[in-house]
Amino acid sequence: MNRGSAGANLPVLRGHNAALVLDLLRTAGEGGISRLELAERTGLTPQAVSKITARLRTEGMAAEAGRRASTGGKPRTVLRLVPSAAHAVGLHLDRDELTAVLVDLAGTPVAVRRVPLDLGAGAEQVIEAAAVQVDAVRAEAVRADAARAATPGGGAVRGEAVRTATPGGKAVRGEAGRTRMDSVLPDAGPGVGEPLGVGVAMPGPLDHVTGVPRRVTGFPQWDGFPLRDALAARLQLPVVLDKDTNAAALGLALRGPGDSFVYLHLGTGLGAGLVLGGTLHRGARTGAGEFGHQVIQLDGPLCECGNRGCIEALCLAAVARGDLAEAARVLGAGAANLVGLLDIDRVLLGGRTIAAHEERFVRGVAAVVAERARGAGIPVAAAEGGAHPVAEGAAQLVLAPVFRHRRGAELG
């Protein structure tokens, strides 16, 4: 959000103004921010800020963080965000794995679960598996909170290494439905209750506005299925659906400097998330970022999308035969195309395959981009952030509009 943007002292924009204040509380961190500073940075009157912060304190979303010396008069009371006041769930539905993460208002993961998944098993089974993991990650957070309260020092609580997951009485594909608990982290906060909503990220193409997948590469049976509405009905919670790469790029953009970058995700497939001028770019039909299906070799090998010579087919084939140098070269060619087309500031790499060979991919992609960027000096780096960038970004599909009301329609 542009800090120079003024608020509006109108009752009809109360939600907008509260979002301005909440975002400043969030970015201020534990040190907090005074009401006077909130008024100065939002353009709201001190009276409007006092009303908003009083309401946020009543709702448990803000609390006093001490006092700060004043240049004149009595010391100023500073306020801070209470991260544990609300939570959101992020789901990453990958082709072979489901990751569920519960995050607090600050975007910090409270509990994470990963289970095997067959995205082609049918909509009914996938929805049930997702619903089970949403319930499970919430339950793990509650257990972690209770255990922390009962443990001197409140240290981290670890779940069992392996749990059995049988959503709807059916095993999810892989190791007879075995489930790995990644972690249950500290500071879950008191009273982990009903989440604000669930963000879902999956391979595209899909329609973000209607919440409907299209012909997902390799899984065309998803075409036209109302996934968002079906999962919302099952969970009785608000649900937002977006592409996996868009979700990850959103999470990175919210932590970044507001520049233009591309996030390239190489895992079971290959896609891109585009952030232009600090804003996530989806395109009118959520079609932007179908990076893996740009044709770079006419009459090349057949891709699962039906075309030949797609960068995804070439890159995944190189990875499969262990030729990481060639995979990085192909990925670099695609990245250089994006740099030339969009004049972006940086290239970020992520996904399972990148994480397993981070240095080789960063070095290989950077070499191709440097060769073809004509002296622009575009940096290439591994994406920073959490261990589960897509799932955590999916949770931000729910949280971002809470803090950035002005971009709410676009973000979620």
N, C-alpha and C positions, 0 to 999 in steps of 0.2 A: 504494500500500500504506500502511496506517495505521502510522506510525512507533511509535505507542504499543503496538502489538501485540507480545506477547512471543513468543519462539521456544519450542521444546519440546526439552528435552534427552533425546530418545529416539532410539535407533538407527533405528526405523522411519520417523522423520520427517527423516532425513538430507537427503533432497532438498529438503524444505521449508526447513530451516535453511540449506542452501547457497544457496537462492534469496534468503533474507533477506540474507545476507552479500553476494551478488553485486549485489543491487539497491542496497545502501548503497555498495558500491565504485563502481557506475555513477554514482550521483548525486553522489559526492564529487569526481568529475572528476580532472584531472591532479594536483591537490593531495593527493589520497589521504586515507586515514583510518587511524587506529591500531587495533590489535587490541583495546585497552581500550575505545575508543569503539564498536567493533563489538559488544563484549559488552554494554556499557551500553544500546545502542539496540535490540538484539535480545532482550535478556533471557537470552541464552545464557551459560553459564559461560566463563571465559577459556580453560579446557582445550578445550571444544567448539569455540570460535572458532579456537584454534590448530590443531586437527586439520583443520577445514574450510579454513582459509587455506593450510595446508600442501598439502592436496590440490589446491586451485585453482592454487597456484604450480607444482606438479608437472605439472598439465594445461596450463600456459601461459596460464591465464585471469587470473592476478593476478601482480603483480610489485612489488618494493620501489620506493617513490617518494621515498626519502630518510629523514631523521630530523627529529623535531620536539622542541623543548625541552620537558622535563618539569618539573612543579612540584616534583618530588622524585625522586631516583634518577637512573638513566641516561636519556639521550634515548630517546624512543619511535620505533620504526620504523613508518613509515606505508606502507600498501599502496594500489595503484591497480588498476583494471581494465585489462586488455590488450585493447583493442577488436579488434585484428586476429586474436585467437585463434580467432574463429569468425565465420561470416557467415550471412546468410539472403537469400533471393531473394523479391522481391515482384513480382507480375504484375497489371497492370490490363488486363483484357479489356474494352475499350469497344466500342461498336457499330461503329466505323470505325477503331480504332487500338489497338495493343498497346504497352504500356509495360512494360519489364522493368528492375528496379533491384536491384543487389546492395548490401546494407548490412552494416556491421560490427556488433559487439556493442553499440556505443554508438548504433546507428541511423543512423550517418553514411553517406550514399551513397558507394560506391566506384566504381561504374560504372553508367551508364544507357543504355538503348537504346529508341528508339521506332520502330515500323514501322506501315505501314498494315495494317488487318485488316478482313475482312468477317466479322462475327460470325454471319452467316447462311450462310456458305459450307459448313457441315456440321461436325459434331463432330470427325471424323477430321482434317480439314484444320486446324481451329483448334488442336487438341491438338498436331499436328506443328509448327505455327508457334510455339506457346508453348514447346515443347521446344527448338526451334532457338534461340530467343532466350534461354532459360535457359543453354544451353551457350555462347552467344555472349557474354553479359554476364560469365560466369565467365572466359572466355578473355580478354576485354578487360581484366579486373582483373589477371590474371596478366601480360599484356603491359605494362600500366601499371606494375606493380610492378617488373618486370624493367627497363623503361626508366628508371624513377626511380632504381633502384639504379645504373644505368650513367651517370646524368646528374649532374654536380656540382651540389649544392644540392637535388637531388631535386624539381624543380618539377613542375607539372602536365603531363600528357601529353594531347595532343588526338588523337582518332582522325580518320580521313578523314571529310570532310564527308558523303560519300555512299558507301554500300556496297550491294552487290547481295544481296538475301535471297531465296533460293528454297527454302523449307522443303519437304523431301520431293520436290524437283524441280518444285514448283508455285509460281507467283508469288502472293504475297499481294496482295490488291487494292490498287490505287493506284499510279500512276506506274510501271507495269510491275515492281512489286516493289521499288522503290527504298526504301532504308532510311536514316533520318537518325540519325547518332550525335550525341546531345546533348552528352555529355561523358564523359570518363574523369578522375576526380578524383584528387588526390594522396592519400598515406597509405593506400594499399590494404593495406599491412602485408605482412610476409613470409609466404610460403607460403599463398596463397589456395587453399584446398582444397575438399573436399566441404562444401557448405552444410548447416546444420542442417535445412533444409527449405525448402519453397516455399509462400508464401501467395498465393492467387489471389482477386482481387476482380473482380466483374462485376455488371452490372445484375440486379436481381431481378424477380420474387420467386424465392427459392430456399430450400432447407433447409440451414442451416449445419451442423446435427448430422450429417446423412447425407452432406453434400457433393453434393447433387443439385439442379440448377436446376429451377424450375417453369416456368410459362408466361411466360418473359421477354418483356416488352412489346416487340412488334414482331418477336419471334423465338420463336414458340410451339413450334417444332420442338425446342427444348432441353428441353421438359417431360419430366422423369423420367430424363434421361440421367445416368449415374453419373460426372460429370466429375472429381470429386476422385479416385476410385479409378482411373479410366482414365489420368489424367495421372500419378498416383503410379506406376502400372505402367510407363508409358512412360519416366519419369525415374529410376525406382528410388530415389526420395526421398520422405520424408513430405510430404504436401500438405494444406493447410487451405483451405477455400473459404468465402467470405463475400460479402455485398453490398458494392458499391463504396463506398456512403455509410457503412456500418458500419466498413469498413477505415480510411477517412479520419478518422472520428470517433474511432476507437481511437487512432490516432497523435496526434491533438490532445489527447485525454484524458490520455495518458501524459506529455505535456509540460505539462499544465495544472494548475490549483490544486485539482482535485477537486470542482468545482462541477457544476451542472446546465446543460447547453447543448444547442442544436440546431445541427447542421451541415447547411446546405442546399446541395446540389450541382446546379448548372445547367450542363449541357453538351449532349450529344446527347439527354439526358432530364432529368428532374427528380426528385430523391429527397432523403431526409433521414437523417441519422445522429443518434440520440438518446443522450445521456449524462446519466444521472440520478444525482445524488449521487456523481459521479466514476466511475460504473460504466456500461459500454456496455449499452444496453437493446435486445435483439433481439426479445423476445417469445418465447412458447413455441414458435412455429413459424417463427421468423425473419421474422415478418410485420410487425413494427414498422418504421416509417420509410417505408412506401409512400406518402409524402407527395404525390407527383405525381398520385395518383389519388383524392384527395378531391374530391368534386363540389362546386363553388362556384357553378355556373350551371345550374339545372335546364333540360333541353332545349337545352343549349348544343351546341357543335360536337362531332362524334364524335371520340373518343380511340382510339388504337391498342389500348387495353386492352379496348375494347368499350363503355365507358360514354360518357356525354355530359357536357360541361361540366367535365371534369377540369382541375385547375389546371395540369397539364403541357401539355395541349393548348392552353389559353388563353395560357399564358406563351410557349411555343415559337412559336405563331402570331404573337404580338406581336413577338418577336425577328425572325422571318422577314421581317416587313414593315417592320422598322426602327423600330418604335415602342417604344423602350427604356423610356420613361416608363411606358407601359402595362404592359410586362413586369414592371417593378419594382413597380408598384402591385398587380398580381395576386400576385406573389411575397410582397409585404408582407402582403397579406390572409391568405395561408396561414400566414405566420410569426406573425402576430397571433393566429390561431386556436390555434397550438401554445402560445404564451405563455399564453393564457387557460386552456387545458386542463391544462397541465403545470406552470405557475408556474416556468418556467425562468429562469436568471440572465442568459443572453445568447444572442444569435443570431449565428452565424458563417456567412459566405457563401463558396463556392468553386466551382470548375469552370471550364471553358474560357470560357464566355460571361461569367461574372462577371469573370474575369481580364482579358478584353478591354475591359470597361467598368466597372471596379471602382468608381470614385467615384460614377458615376450610379446603380448598383444599391444601393450602401451607403446613399447619401442617400435614394433613393426608398423602399427597404424600411424604413429607420429612421423616415421620416415617417409611414408607415402604422402601424407598430408603436407609435410614440409617441401617435398619435391614438387608438388603440384599446386601449392598455394601461392606461388609467385611472390615469395618474400613477405607474406603477410604475418608470419610468425604465430600461427594459430596453435595454442597449447593443446596437448592431448594428455588426459590423465584418467586414472580409475576414479569412478564416482565415489565420493565419500558419503558417510551417513551410516545408517543402521545396517545390521546384518541381513535384514529382510526388506530391501528398499521398495519392492513392489507392494508387499502387504502393508508396510508402514505408509507408503504413499496412498494406498487405497483408503486407509483410515483418514488421511488428510482430505479426501473427497468429502468427508462428513464434517471435519473440523474447520477447514479453510473458510467456508461461508460464515461460521460463527465469529471469526475474527476479521474477516475481510468482506463485510456486507456489500460493499460497492462492487465486488467481483463475484458475488454469490451466484448469480444466474449462470455465469460462465463456468465457475468452478464446480458447481454441484447442484 
